[in-house]
Amino acid sequence: MIALERHRQLTFAPPLAAEQEAALNQARLAGDAQARELMILSNLRLVWHLAKRYAWSGIPADDLFSSGVQGLIGAVDTYDHDRGRLAPHARMHIRKDMLMLIATQRSLLHLPSSVNYHALLITRAEAALSARLGREPVDEEIALECGLSVNRLRIVRRALGTIVSLDDSGEDGDEGANLHESLADEDATAADQTAAASSRWEWLAHALERLSPREQKLLRRHFGLDGRGGLPLARVAEELCISRERLRQIEIAALRKLRHLLQADDAHLGESFGHGGWDQLLRDAGLRLQAA
């Protein structure tokens, strides 16, 4: 937090009024480098605010701030004043870059594998919810999106935020030990769940292979089952050269076919896949591939 306090003490340019922002953006589009720089400097306070919010991640504050600045620069360079003020647009870019940094560095933290996996789920869910809702999601929304309890979400965040001091001696020793015990208990349960889930992923992969090539590509690209991260339906529709409406029809039919295939192999397994949660199931499968 010391580094974040240092950033706060920097002299930020004052926020721009709507008229100033519009005029500077016109100048930026005309090639005025000073106008572009002022738009960036006037929004550094937003970067600092979001970096402080993600201090729980355990990522050094300077790295978070630098990542956020890169996101801000990208936001300024792609800003369209006709679509509203810069701040909401910048917030999305800043958050995306910070969350990607957190997700990328998660494997460098010496934590149980289930914590690293859930950290990836949480960061991606938070980014997806922010884009969908147009605001910062609350913990309950993030937990629901991840299929986790709010308590588990907070344990993961707490672990990420305190990993540096877990093995230190001193007055926080008991807290560190308790956290290690909590993670060990959570990991034991997660290990059982992972073992049961592994067979489900195998059944799912086998069923996917029996779909048509187009159905396979659709599901793999939309849900990230190719290990490259999921794409919006609109992007997948472009790749397949069909309308988004037609793509959705094919996806629904493919999901229905998957359920029937699973039921044919194992009635109980097919039912467990069939009671809703298809989107979350396939997204989790994609995240497992990316985390591997």
C-alpha positions as CSV (number, residue, x, y, z in Angstrom):
1,M,0.0,0.0,0.0
2,I,3.0,2.3,0.4
3,A,3.5,2.5,-3.3
4,L,-0.2,3.4,-3.8
5,E,0.1,6.1,-1.2
6,R,3.1,7.5,-3.2
7,H,1.0,7.5,-6.4
8,R,-1.8,9.4,-4.6
9,Q,0.6,12.1,-3.6
10,L,1.4,12.7,-7.2
11,T,0.0,15.9,-8.7
12,F,-2.9,14.7,-10.8
13,A,-4.3,17.0,-13.5
14,P,-7.8,18.1,-12.5
15,P,-10.7,16.2,-14.1
16,L,-12.0,17.6,-17.3
17,A,-15.4,19.2,-17.9
18,A,-17.5,17.6,-20.6
19,E,-16.8,20.6,-22.9
20,Q,-13.1,20.5,-22.3
21,E,-13.0,16.8,-22.9
22,A,-14.9,17.1,-26.2
23,A,-12.6,19.9,-27.4
24,L,-9.4,18.0,-26.4
25,N,-10.7,14.9,-28.2
26,Q,-11.2,16.8,-31.4
27,A,-7.7,18.1,-31.1
28,R,-6.4,14.6,-30.4
29,L,-8.1,13.3,-33.5
30,A,-6.4,16.1,-35.5
31,G,-3.0,14.9,-34.3
32,D,-2.5,17.1,-31.3
33,A,-0.1,15.1,-29.0
34,Q,-0.5,17.6,-26.1
35,A,-4.3,17.2,-26.1
36,R,-3.9,13.4,-26.0
37,E,-1.4,13.7,-23.1
38,L,-3.7,16.0,-21.1
39,M,-6.6,13.6,-21.6
40,I,-4.4,10.8,-20.1
41,L,-3.0,12.9,-17.2
42,S,-6.5,14.1,-16.3
43,N,-7.6,10.5,-15.7
44,L,-4.6,9.1,-13.8
45,R,-6.6,9.5,-10.6
46,L,-9.0,6.8,-11.9
47,V,-6.0,4.5,-12.4
48,W,-4.9,5.1,-8.9
49,H,-8.4,4.4,-7.5
50,L,-8.7,1.1,-9.4
51,A,-5.1,0.0,-8.4
52,K,-6.1,0.5,-4.8
53,R,-9.2,-1.6,-5.3
54,Y,-7.1,-4.5,-6.6
55,A,-4.4,-4.4,-3.8
56,W,-6.0,-7.7,-2.6
57,S,-4.4,-9.5,-5.6
58,G,-0.9,-9.4,-4.1
59,I,0.5,-7.8,-7.3
60,P,2.9,-5.0,-6.5
61,A,1.2,-1.6,-6.6
62,D,3.6,-0.1,-9.1
63,D,2.8,-3.0,-11.5
64,L,-0.9,-2.5,-11.1
65,F,-0.6,1.2,-11.6
66,S,1.6,0.8,-14.7
67,S,-0.8,-1.8,-16.2
68,G,-3.7,0.6,-15.5
69,V,-1.9,3.4,-17.3
70,Q,-1.4,1.3,-20.3
71,G,-5.2,0.5,-20.3
72,L,-5.9,4.3,-19.9
73,I,-3.7,5.1,-22.9
74,G,-5.5,2.5,-25.0
75,A,-8.9,3.9,-23.9
76,V,-7.9,7.5,-24.9
77,D,-6.6,6.3,-28.3
78,T,-9.9,4.5,-29.0
79,Y,-12.2,7.1,-27.4
80,D,-15.3,8.1,-29.4
81,H,-16.9,11.2,-27.8
82,D,-20.3,10.5,-29.4
83,R,-20.7,7.5,-27.2
84,G,-20.4,9.4,-23.9
85,R,-17.8,10.6,-21.4
86,L,-14.3,9.1,-21.4
87,A,-14.3,7.9,-17.8
88,P,-16.6,4.9,-18.2
89,H,-14.8,3.9,-21.3
90,A,-11.4,4.3,-19.6
91,R,-12.6,2.4,-16.6
92,M,-13.3,-0.7,-18.7
93,H,-9.9,-0.6,-20.3
94,I,-8.0,0.0,-17.1
95,R,-9.8,-2.8,-15.3
96,K,-9.3,-5.2,-18.2
97,D,-5.5,-4.6,-18.2
98,M,-5.2,-4.9,-14.4
99,L,-7.3,-8.1,-14.3
100,M,-5.2,-9.6,-17.1
101,L,-2.1,-8.8,-15.1
102,I,-3.5,-10.5,-12.0
103,A,-4.6,-13.6,-14.1
104,T,-1.2,-13.8,-15.8
105,Q,0.8,-13.7,-12.6
106,R,-1.5,-15.9,-10.4
107,S,0.6,-19.0,-11.1
108,L,3.7,-17.3,-9.6
109,L,2.1,-17.2,-6.2
110,H,2.9,-20.1,-3.9
111,L,-0.7,-21.1,-3.2
112,P,-2.7,-24.3,-3.4
113,S,-3.7,-25.1,-6.9
114,S,-7.4,-24.7,-6.2
115,V,-6.8,-21.1,-5.0
116,N,-4.9,-20.3,-8.2
117,Y,-7.7,-21.8,-10.3
118,H,-10.4,-19.9,-8.4
119,A,-8.3,-16.7,-8.6
120,L,-8.5,-17.0,-12.4
121,L,-12.2,-17.7,-12.3
122,I,-12.7,-14.6,-10.1
123,T,-10.7,-12.2,-12.2
124,R,-12.3,-13.3,-15.5
125,A,-15.8,-13.2,-14.0
126,E,-15.2,-9.7,-12.6
127,A,-14.1,-8.5,-16.0
128,A,-17.1,-10.2,-17.8
129,L,-19.6,-8.8,-15.3
130,S,-18.1,-5.3,-15.5
131,A,-18.6,-5.4,-19.3
132,R,-22.1,-6.8,-19.0
133,L,-23.3,-4.5,-16.2
134,G,-21.4,-1.4,-17.0
135,R,-20.4,-1.0,-13.4
136,E,-18.2,-2.7,-10.8
137,P,-19.9,-5.9,-9.6
138,V,-20.4,-6.7,-6.0
139,D,-19.0,-9.8,-4.3
140,E,-22.3,-11.6,-4.4
141,E,-22.6,-11.2,-8.2
142,I,-19.0,-12.3,-8.7
143,A,-19.4,-15.4,-6.5
144,L,-22.6,-16.4,-8.4
145,E,-20.9,-16.0,-11.7
146,C,-18.0,-18.2,-10.6
147,G,-20.2,-20.8,-8.9
148,L,-18.4,-20.1,-5.6
149,S,-19.7,-19.1,-2.2
150,V,-19.1,-15.5,-1.1
151,N,-17.0,-16.9,1.8
152,R,-14.8,-18.9,-0.6
153,L,-14.3,-15.8,-2.9
154,R,-13.2,-13.8,0.1
155,I,-10.8,-16.5,1.3
156,V,-9.1,-16.6,-2.1
157,R,-8.8,-12.8,-2.2
158,R,-7.4,-12.8,1.4
159,A,-4.9,-15.5,0.5
160,L,-3.7,-13.5,-2.6
161,G,-3.5,-10.3,-0.6
162,T,-1.5,-11.7,2.3
163,I,0.7,-14.4,0.7
164,V,3.8,-12.3,1.2
165,S,3.4,-12.3,5.0
166,L,1.9,-15.8,5.6
167,D,5.2,-17.3,6.7
168,D,6.5,-14.2,8.7
169,S,6.8,-14.5,12.5
170,G,5.2,-11.8,14.7
171,E,1.8,-10.7,15.8
172,D,0.2,-11.8,12.6
173,G,1.4,-15.3,13.0
174,D,-1.8,-16.7,14.3
175,E,-3.8,-15.2,11.4
176,G,-1.3,-16.6,8.9
177,A,-1.6,-20.1,10.5
178,N,-5.4,-19.9,10.5
179,L,-5.4,-18.9,6.9
180,H,-3.2,-21.8,6.0
181,E,-5.6,-24.1,7.9
182,S,-8.6,-22.6,6.1
183,L,-6.9,-23.1,2.7
184,A,-5.9,-26.7,3.6
185,D,-9.5,-27.5,4.5
186,E,-10.8,-25.8,1.4
187,D,-8.2,-27.6,-0.7
188,A,-9.2,-31.0,0.7
189,T,-12.8,-30.4,-0.3
190,A,-11.7,-29.0,-3.7
191,A,-9.6,-32.1,-4.3
192,D,-12.6,-34.4,-4.0
193,Q,-14.7,-32.1,-6.2
194,T,-11.9,-31.9,-8.8
195,A,-11.6,-35.7,-8.9
196,A,-15.4,-36.0,-9.5
197,A,-15.3,-33.2,-12.0
198,S,-12.5,-34.6,-14.0
199,S,-14.6,-37.5,-15.2
200,R,-17.3,-35.1,-16.2
201,W,-14.9,-33.1,-18.4
202,E,-13.8,-36.4,-20.0
203,W,-17.4,-37.3,-20.8
204,L,-18.0,-33.8,-22.1
205,A,-14.9,-33.9,-24.4
206,H,-16.0,-37.3,-25.7
207,A,-19.5,-36.0,-26.5
208,L,-18.1,-32.8,-28.2
209,E,-16.1,-35.0,-30.6
210,R,-19.4,-36.5,-31.8
211,L,-20.8,-33.1,-32.9
212,S,-20.5,-31.7,-36.4
213,P,-17.3,-29.8,-37.1
214,R,-19.3,-26.5,-37.2
215,E,-21.0,-27.2,-33.9
216,Q,-17.6,-28.1,-32.3
217,K,-16.0,-24.9,-33.6
218,L,-18.9,-22.8,-32.3
219,L,-18.8,-24.2,-28.8
220,R,-15.0,-24.3,-28.6
221,R,-14.7,-20.7,-29.7
222,H,-17.6,-19.3,-27.7
223,F,-16.8,-21.1,-24.5
224,G,-13.0,-21.1,-24.8
225,L,-12.8,-24.9,-25.1
226,D,-9.8,-24.5,-27.4
227,G,-7.8,-23.0,-24.5
228,R,-7.6,-19.5,-26.1
229,G,-10.4,-17.8,-24.1
230,G,-14.1,-17.5,-25.1
231,L,-15.3,-15.1,-27.7
232,P,-18.6,-13.2,-27.9
233,L,-21.2,-14.7,-30.2
234,A,-20.8,-11.8,-32.6
235,R,-17.1,-12.6,-33.1
236,V,-17.8,-16.3,-33.6
237,A,-20.6,-15.4,-36.1
238,E,-18.0,-13.4,-38.1
239,E,-15.6,-16.4,-38.1
240,L,-18.3,-18.8,-39.3
241,C,-19.8,-16.2,-41.8
242,I,-23.3,-16.5,-40.4
243,S,-25.7,-14.2,-38.6
244,R,-25.7,-14.0,-34.8
245,E,-29.3,-15.2,-34.7
246,R,-28.5,-18.2,-36.8
247,L,-25.4,-18.9,-34.6
248,R,-27.5,-18.8,-31.5
249,Q,-30.0,-21.3,-33.0
250,I,-27.1,-23.7,-33.9
251,E,-25.7,-23.3,-30.4
252,I,-29.0,-24.2,-28.7
253,A,-29.3,-27.2,-31.0
254,A,-25.7,-28.3,-30.2
255,L,-26.2,-28.0,-26.5
256,R,-29.4,-30.0,-26.8
257,K,-27.5,-32.7,-28.8
258,L,-24.8,-32.7,-26.1
259,R,-27.3,-33.5,-23.4
260,H,-28.8,-36.3,-25.4
261,L,-25.4,-37.8,-26.1
262,L,-24.5,-37.7,-22.4
263,Q,-27.8,-39.2,-21.4
264,A,-27.2,-42.0,-23.9
265,D,-23.9,-42.8,-22.3
266,D,-25.0,-42.3,-18.7
267,A,-28.5,-41.2,-17.7
268,H,-27.5,-39.8,-14.4
269,L,-24.6,-37.8,-15.9
270,G,-26.9,-36.5,-18.6
271,E,-29.4,-35.3,-16.1
272,S,-26.7,-33.6,-14.0
273,F,-25.7,-31.6,-17.1
274,G,-29.2,-30.9,-18.1
275,H,-30.6,-29.0,-15.2
276,G,-29.4,-25.6,-16.3
277,G,-25.9,-24.1,-15.9
278,W,-24.7,-25.0,-19.4
279,D,-23.0,-21.7,-20.0
280,Q,-21.2,-21.9,-16.7
281,L,-20.2,-25.5,-17.2
282,L,-18.6,-24.9,-20.6
283,R,-17.0,-21.7,-19.5
284,D,-15.5,-23.5,-16.5
285,A,-14.2,-26.2,-18.9
286,G,-12.6,-23.5,-21.0
287,L,-11.0,-21.9,-17.9
288,R,-9.6,-25.3,-16.9
289,L,-7.9,-25.6,-20.3
290,Q,-6.4,-22.1,-20.0
291,A,-5.2,-22.7,-16.5
292,A,-3.5,-26.0,-17.4
